[in-house]
Amino acid sequence: MLLLRRLAGAGHGHRGGLAVAARCLASGVPREAADAVVVGAGVVGLAVARALAMAGREVVVVESAPSFGTGTSSRNSEVIHAGIYYPPRSLKASLCVRGKEMLYKYCAERGVAHKQLGKLIVATGAAETGKLDMLLRNAKENGVNDLQLMEGSQAMEMEPELRCLKALLSPSTGIVDSHSFMLSLLADAENLGTTVSYNTAVVGGRVGYEGLELHICESKELQNHPVGSHVTPQLVLLPKLLINSAGLSAVPLAKRFHGLDQAFVPDPHYARGCYFTLSQTKSPFSHLIYPLPEDGGIGVHVTIDLNGLVKFGPDVEWLDGGEEPVSCFLNRFDYSVNPTRCSVFYPVVRKYFPNLKDGSLEPGYSGIRPKLSGPGQTPSDFVIQGQDIHGIPGLVNLFGIESPGLTSSLAIAEHIVSRYL
């Protein structure tokens, strides 16, 4: 990987971007062989890179942003999920349950800040109480055996500000400092020889005569690129193993991978979720509080970060899904939070927190969910797609890695190494 490291920029080690000098190399676009390439330095990409490096592979991580985890990985609730909601025998169910176990162990061993707070899933109306029984049965099928069904009076004794008729207590749900977790994964991977190239965009690829080809250019080259026009790569990587862990741009990248049967590439759906923070300093709750799931998400819930900040969210706002590929590669999604959306939050939150005062919610942040199902459709599972599905040796696509992706990250990496190496 000498050429890629040289292109990473003098004085920046292996954390820079591709230098313009790449265009000056003789006889067209330079080509370089690689062992294992991971596209995307989100939490899943970093976990996969670490696992591959631990398995003895020479790993390169290519990231279009100037740092790691700037997309979905840093714009979520930072919750360690238990594995309650997902259909039995789904990847989301099995990888969440396994990932939770691995994540708690990893954080304890590495000193990554986390806390096993527990959460209450609450039914606030008579029509909802039966749904708690369904969730309890579903969780048991997923191997989550620590849930406790309780009357509203018991839950409200635990949380005096709460109002509900019944609740499910999930003791193994927690929170984690996602940035510290990713930083630790990155350190592990780099200590094992992994190369990370930031400001480096993957704009397409193909199945060529020499195997897989990955087309790469500097992110800054795309900044003023005309919409819809061809992007000429500055470097072509020839990896033996390619992990498409590009998150929000995983599907757009696969759609620009020539030789991959597009019947195996799903249509993307994007859902923005906004968070509002509670302006008062003292948290009204000691547990995470969740309503019952809704279309596109698991409801506007209460999370508490490791500093005690209380957040409500996320809601679900479906985007049109027609984002131009280059804009996806550069993460040009609209992450602004409209302050007027709080008008939707107040009545929803007051169903379980009636003492929420007018004017106490302040705009926080938003994230985008990389979904494979749209409004009103049955929620999709994770898609981890290798040669056994699409027929291309060495290519592994990760599609629809939304929640519980953070919780499942170490298990996803374990799954890929055990199945595709």
C-alpha positions as CSV (number, residue, x, y, z in Angstrom):
1,M,0.0,0.0,0.0
2,L,3.0,2.3,-0.5
3,L,1.3,4.4,-3.2
4,L,-1.9,5.0,-1.2
5,R,0.2,6.1,1.8
6,R,2.2,8.4,-0.4
7,L,-1.0,9.9,-1.8
8,A,-2.3,10.4,1.7
9,G,-0.2,13.5,1.9
10,A,3.2,14.4,3.2
11,G,3.2,15.3,6.9
12,H,-0.2,13.7,7.5
13,G,0.8,10.1,8.1
14,H,-2.0,7.8,6.9
15,R,-4.8,10.1,8.0
16,G,-4.8,12.5,5.1
17,G,-6.6,12.5,1.8
18,L,-5.5,11.8,-1.7
19,A,-3.1,14.3,-3.0
20,V,-3.6,16.0,-6.3
21,A,-0.2,14.5,-7.3
22,A,-2.2,11.3,-8.1
23,R,-3.4,12.9,-11.3
24,C,0.2,13.5,-12.4
25,L,1.4,9.9,-12.4
26,A,2.3,8.6,-15.7
27,S,0.0,6.7,-18.1
28,G,-3.5,7.4,-16.9
29,V,-5.1,6.7,-13.5
30,P,-2.7,4.9,-11.1
31,R,-3.8,1.4,-9.9
32,E,-2.7,-0.3,-6.7
33,A,-3.4,-3.7,-5.3
34,A,-4.9,-3.9,-1.8
35,D,-5.7,-6.8,0.5
36,A,-8.9,-5.6,2.4
37,V,-10.6,-2.3,1.9
38,V,-13.4,-1.0,4.1
39,V,-15.4,1.9,2.7
40,G,-16.7,4.1,5.6
41,A,-15.2,4.9,9.0
42,G,-18.4,4.8,11.0
43,V,-18.8,2.6,14.0
44,V,-19.5,-0.5,11.9
45,G,-16.7,0.2,9.4
46,L,-14.2,0.6,12.2
47,A,-15.4,-2.5,14.0
48,V,-15.0,-4.5,10.8
49,A,-11.6,-3.0,10.1
50,R,-10.4,-4.0,13.6
51,A,-11.8,-7.5,13.2
52,L,-10.1,-8.0,9.8
53,A,-6.8,-6.7,11.2
54,M,-7.1,-9.0,14.1
55,A,-7.6,-11.9,11.6
56,G,-4.3,-10.9,10.0
57,R,-5.5,-8.9,7.0
58,E,-3.8,-5.8,5.7
59,V,-6.6,-3.3,6.0
60,V,-7.3,0.1,4.4
61,V,-10.3,2.2,5.5
62,V,-11.4,4.9,3.0
63,E,-13.6,7.7,4.4
64,S,-14.9,10.8,2.5
65,A,-15.2,12.9,5.7
66,P,-12.2,14.6,7.4
67,S,-12.7,12.4,10.5
68,F,-14.4,9.1,11.6
69,G,-18.0,8.7,12.6
70,T,-19.4,11.9,11.3
71,G,-22.6,10.4,9.9
72,T,-25.2,8.1,11.5
73,S,-22.7,6.8,14.0
74,S,-22.5,10.2,15.8
75,R,-26.2,11.2,15.3
76,N,-28.1,8.7,17.3
77,S,-29.4,8.1,20.9
78,E,-26.1,6.3,21.9
79,V,-28.3,3.5,23.4
80,I,-27.1,0.0,24.0
81,H,-30.2,-1.9,22.9
82,A,-31.3,-5.2,24.4
83,G,-32.8,-6.9,21.3
84,I,-36.5,-6.6,22.1
85,Y,-38.3,-5.3,19.0
86,Y,-36.7,-7.2,16.1
87,P,-38.4,-10.2,14.4
88,P,-37.1,-13.5,15.7
89,R,-34.3,-15.1,13.6
90,S,-33.6,-11.8,12.0
91,L,-30.1,-10.4,11.7
92,K,-31.2,-7.4,13.7
93,A,-32.3,-9.7,16.6
94,S,-29.3,-12.1,16.7
95,L,-26.6,-9.4,16.1
96,C,-28.2,-7.0,18.6
97,V,-28.3,-9.6,21.4
98,R,-24.8,-10.8,20.6
99,G,-23.5,-7.3,20.0
100,K,-24.9,-6.1,23.4
101,E,-22.9,-8.7,25.2
102,M,-19.7,-8.0,23.2
103,L,-20.1,-4.2,23.6
104,Y,-20.5,-4.3,27.4
105,K,-17.5,-6.5,27.7
106,Y,-15.4,-4.4,25.3
107,C,-16.3,-1.1,27.2
108,A,-15.5,-2.6,30.6
109,E,-12.2,-3.9,29.4
110,R,-11.1,-0.8,27.5
111,G,-12.5,1.8,30.0
112,V,-15.0,3.2,27.4
113,A,-17.6,5.2,29.3
114,H,-21.0,3.5,29.5
115,K,-23.8,2.9,31.9
116,Q,-26.4,0.1,32.2
117,L,-29.3,2.4,33.1
118,G,-32.2,0.1,32.1
119,K,-35.3,1.3,30.3
120,L,-39.1,1.3,30.7
121,I,-41.3,0.7,27.7
122,V,-44.6,2.2,28.7
123,A,-48.2,1.8,27.7
124,T,-50.2,4.9,28.3
125,G,-53.6,3.8,27.0
126,A,-55.7,0.7,27.5
127,A,-55.4,-0.2,23.8
128,E,-51.6,-0.4,24.2
129,T,-51.2,-2.8,27.1
130,G,-51.6,-5.9,24.9
131,K,-48.7,-4.7,22.8
132,L,-46.4,-5.0,25.8
133,D,-47.3,-8.7,26.1
134,M,-46.4,-9.1,22.4
135,L,-43.1,-7.4,22.9
136,L,-42.3,-9.6,25.9
137,R,-43.0,-12.8,23.9
138,N,-40.9,-11.5,21.0
139,A,-38.0,-10.6,23.3
140,K,-38.0,-14.1,24.8
141,E,-37.8,-15.6,21.3
142,N,-34.8,-13.4,20.7
143,G,-33.1,-14.7,23.8
144,V,-33.8,-11.6,25.9
145,N,-35.0,-13.2,29.2
146,D,-34.5,-10.4,31.7
147,L,-37.6,-8.3,30.9
148,Q,-40.1,-7.7,33.7
149,L,-43.8,-6.8,33.0
150,M,-45.1,-4.5,35.7
151,E,-48.2,-2.5,36.6
152,G,-48.2,1.2,36.1
153,S,-48.1,1.8,39.8
154,Q,-44.8,-0.1,40.1
155,A,-43.2,1.8,37.2
156,M,-44.4,5.1,38.6
157,E,-42.9,4.2,42.0
158,M,-39.6,3.8,40.2
159,E,-40.1,7.0,38.2
160,P,-42.4,9.5,40.0
161,E,-42.6,11.8,36.9
162,L,-43.9,8.9,34.7
163,R,-47.5,8.3,33.9
164,C,-48.5,4.9,32.4
165,L,-50.9,1.9,32.8
166,K,-48.3,-0.8,32.4
167,A,-44.6,-1.0,31.6
168,L,-41.8,-3.4,30.6
169,L,-38.6,-3.0,32.4
170,S,-35.4,-3.9,30.4
171,P,-32.5,-4.0,32.9
172,S,-29.8,-4.7,30.2
173,T,-30.5,-1.5,28.1
174,G,-27.8,1.1,28.6
175,I,-25.9,4.0,27.1
176,V,-22.4,4.4,25.7
177,D,-20.1,7.2,24.7
178,S,-20.1,6.4,21.0
179,H,-17.2,8.8,20.2
180,S,-14.9,7.1,22.8
181,F,-16.0,3.7,21.5
182,M,-15.1,4.6,17.9
183,L,-11.9,6.1,19.0
184,S,-11.0,2.9,20.8
185,L,-11.9,0.8,17.8
186,L,-9.8,3.1,15.6
187,A,-6.8,2.8,17.9
188,D,-7.1,-1.0,17.9
189,A,-7.2,-1.1,14.1
190,E,-4.3,1.3,13.6
191,N,-2.2,-0.5,16.2
192,L,-2.7,-3.6,14.1
193,G,-1.4,-1.8,11.0
194,T,-4.7,-0.5,9.5
195,T,-4.3,2.5,7.2
196,V,-7.1,5.1,7.3
197,S,-7.4,7.7,4.5
198,Y,-9.8,10.6,5.3
199,N,-11.1,13.1,2.8
200,T,-11.1,10.2,0.3
201,A,-14.3,9.4,-1.6
202,V,-15.2,6.2,-3.3
203,V,-17.2,7.2,-6.3
204,G,-17.8,3.8,-7.9
205,G,-16.2,0.5,-8.9
206,R,-16.6,-2.5,-11.1
207,V,-15.7,-6.1,-11.6
208,G,-12.7,-6.0,-13.9
209,Y,-10.3,-8.4,-15.5
210,E,-8.1,-8.2,-12.4
211,G,-11.0,-8.7,-10.0
212,L,-12.6,-5.9,-8.0
213,E,-11.8,-2.3,-8.9
214,L,-12.6,0.6,-6.5
215,H,-12.7,4.1,-8.0
216,I,-11.4,6.8,-5.7
217,C,-10.8,10.5,-5.7
218,E,-10.2,13.3,-3.2
219,S,-13.4,14.5,-1.5
220,K,-12.6,18.1,-2.4
221,E,-12.6,17.2,-6.1
222,L,-16.3,16.4,-5.7
223,Q,-17.3,19.6,-3.9
224,N,-18.1,21.5,-7.1
225,H,-18.7,18.6,-9.3
226,P,-21.7,19.1,-11.7
227,V,-24.7,17.0,-10.7
228,G,-25.1,13.9,-12.9
229,S,-21.8,14.1,-14.7
230,H,-19.1,11.4,-14.8
231,V,-16.5,11.4,-12.0
232,T,-13.0,10.5,-13.2
233,P,-11.2,8.6,-10.5
234,Q,-7.7,9.7,-9.4
235,L,-6.8,6.2,-8.1
236,V,-8.1,2.7,-8.7
237,L,-7.7,0.2,-5.9
238,L,-7.7,-3.5,-6.6
239,P,-8.8,-5.1,-3.3
240,K,-9.0,-8.9,-2.7
241,L,-11.8,-8.1,-0.1
242,L,-14.1,-5.1,-0.2
243,I,-16.5,-4.2,2.6
244,N,-19.1,-1.6,1.5
245,S,-19.9,-0.1,4.9
246,A,-20.7,3.3,3.6
247,G,-23.9,3.8,5.7
248,L,-26.1,6.4,4.0
249,S,-24.2,6.1,0.7
250,A,-23.9,2.2,0.7
251,V,-26.7,1.8,-1.7
252,P,-25.8,4.7,-4.0
253,L,-22.2,3.2,-4.1
254,A,-23.5,-0.2,-5.0
255,K,-25.7,1.3,-7.7
256,R,-22.4,2.7,-9.3
257,F,-20.6,-0.7,-9.1
258,H,-20.6,-2.1,-12.6
259,G,-20.8,-5.8,-12.9
260,L,-23.0,-6.1,-9.7
261,D,-26.4,-7.4,-10.7
262,Q,-28.7,-4.5,-9.7
263,A,-31.4,-6.9,-8.7
264,F,-29.4,-7.4,-5.5
265,V,-29.2,-3.7,-4.7
266,P,-32.3,-2.4,-2.8
267,D,-33.9,1.0,-3.1
268,P,-32.8,3.4,-0.3
269,H,-35.2,5.2,2.0
270,Y,-34.0,8.0,4.3
271,A,-35.8,9.1,7.5
272,R,-34.6,12.1,9.4
273,G,-35.0,12.0,13.2
274,C,-34.7,15.2,15.3
275,Y,-33.8,15.4,19.0
276,F,-34.8,18.1,21.4
277,T,-33.1,18.6,24.8
278,L,-34.6,19.4,28.1
279,S,-33.5,22.9,29.2
280,Q,-33.8,22.2,32.9
281,T,-30.6,20.8,34.4
282,K,-32.0,18.0,36.7
283,S,-33.2,14.9,34.9
284,P,-36.8,13.9,35.7
285,F,-35.9,10.3,35.1
286,S,-33.3,7.8,36.1
287,H,-34.2,5.2,33.4
288,L,-34.6,5.5,29.7
289,I,-38.3,5.9,28.9
290,Y,-39.7,4.5,25.6
291,P,-43.3,4.6,24.3
292,L,-44.4,1.8,22.0
293,P,-42.9,1.6,18.5
294,E,-44.2,3.7,15.7
295,D,-44.0,3.6,11.9
296,G,-40.3,4.0,10.9
297,G,-38.9,4.1,14.5
298,I,-39.4,3.1,18.1
299,G,-41.1,6.2,19.2
300,V,-40.0,9.6,20.7
301,H,-38.3,8.4,23.8
302,V,-36.3,9.8,26.7
303,T,-32.6,9.2,26.7
304,I,-30.0,10.4,29.2
305,D,-26.4,10.8,28.2
306,L,-23.4,10.2,30.4
307,N,-23.4,13.9,31.4
308,G,-27.0,13.7,32.6
309,L,-28.4,15.7,29.6
310,V,-32.0,14.6,28.8
311,K,-32.9,14.2,25.2
312,F,-36.3,13.5,23.6
313,G,-36.4,11.9,20.2
314,P,-36.0,10.9,17.5
315,D,-39.2,11.6,15.5
316,V,-39.6,10.3,12.0
317,E,-39.6,12.6,9.0
318,W,-39.4,10.7,5.7
319,L,-37.2,12.3,3.0
320,D,-37.9,12.0,-0.7
321,G,-35.1,9.4,-1.2
322,G,-33.9,11.0,-4.4
323,E,-30.6,12.2,-3.2
324,E,-28.0,12.5,-5.9
325,P,-25.1,10.0,-5.4
326,V,-22.3,12.5,-5.1
327,S,-24.2,14.4,-2.5
328,C,-24.6,11.1,-0.6
329,F,-20.9,10.4,-0.9
330,L,-20.2,13.8,0.7
331,N,-22.9,13.4,3.3
332,R,-24.8,16.5,2.1
333,F,-28.0,15.7,4.0
334,D,-29.9,18.4,5.7
335,Y,-29.3,17.9,9.4
336,S,-30.9,21.1,10.6
337,V,-33.5,21.0,13.3
338,N,-36.6,23.1,12.8
339,P,-37.4,24.6,16.2
340,T,-41.1,24.5,15.3
341,R,-41.0,20.7,15.3
342,C,-41.2,20.9,19.1
343,S,-44.9,21.4,18.7
344,V,-45.2,17.8,17.6
345,F,-43.0,16.6,20.6
346,Y,-44.9,18.2,23.4
347,P,-48.2,16.2,23.0
348,V,-46.4,13.0,22.3
349,V,-44.0,13.3,25.3
350,R,-46.8,14.4,27.7
351,K,-48.6,11.1,27.2
352,Y,-46.0,9.6,29.6
353,F,-44.4,12.8,31.0
354,P,-47.4,15.1,31.8
355,N,-45.4,17.6,33.7
356,L,-43.4,18.7,30.7
357,K,-43.5,22.4,30.8
358,D,-44.1,24.7,27.8
359,G,-40.9,26.2,26.5
360,S,-38.7,23.6,28.1
361,L,-37.6,21.8,24.9
362,E,-34.7,23.2,22.9
363,P,-33.5,22.1,19.4
364,G,-30.7,19.5,19.7
365,Y,-29.5,17.6,16.7
366,S,-30.7,15.3,14.0
367,G,-29.7,12.1,12.3
368,I,-30.6,10.2,9.1
369,R,-31.6,6.6,9.1
370,P,-30.4,4.5,6.1
371,K,-33.5,2.5,5.6
372,L,-34.5,-0.2,3.1
373,S,-38.3,0.2,3.7
374,G,-40.5,3.2,3.3
375,P,-43.5,4.7,5.1
376,G,-46.1,2.1,6.0
377,Q,-43.9,-0.8,4.9
378,T,-42.7,-3.7,7.1
379,P,-39.4,-2.7,8.6
380,S,-36.4,-4.3,6.8
381,D,-33.7,-6.4,8.3
382,F,-30.0,-5.7,8.1
383,V,-28.6,-6.9,4.7
384,I,-25.1,-8.4,4.8
385,Q,-24.6,-9.5,1.3
386,G,-21.6,-11.5,0.0
387,Q,-20.6,-13.8,-2.8
388,D,-23.1,-16.4,-1.7
389,I,-25.9,-14.0,-2.6
390,H,-24.7,-11.8,-5.5
391,G,-22.0,-14.1,-6.9
392,I,-19.0,-11.6,-6.8
393,P,-16.0,-13.0,-5.0
394,G,-14.6,-10.6,-2.3
395,L,-17.5,-8.1,-2.3
396,V,-19.5,-7.7,0.9
397,N,-22.3,-5.1,0.9
398,L,-23.8,-3.8,4.2
399,F,-27.2,-2.2,3.5
400,G,-29.8,-0.8,5.9
401,I,-27.5,-0.7,8.9
402,E,-29.6,1.6,11.0
403,S,-30.5,1.0,14.7
404,P,-29.4,-1.2,16.4
405,G,-26.2,-0.8,14.3
406,L,-24.2,0.8,17.1
407,T,-25.1,-2.0,19.6
408,S,-24.6,-4.7,16.9
409,S,-21.3,-3.3,15.5
410,L,-18.9,-5.8,17.1
411,A,-21.2,-8.7,16.2
412,I,-21.5,-7.5,12.6
413,A,-17.8,-7.5,12.4
414,E,-17.6,-11.0,13.9
415,H,-20.2,-12.2,11.5
416,I,-18.3,-10.9,8.5
417,V,-15.0,-12.4,9.5
418,S,-16.5,-15.8,10.3
419,R,-18.5,-16.0,7.1
420,Y,-16.5,-14.2,4.4
421,L,-12.8,-14.8,5.2
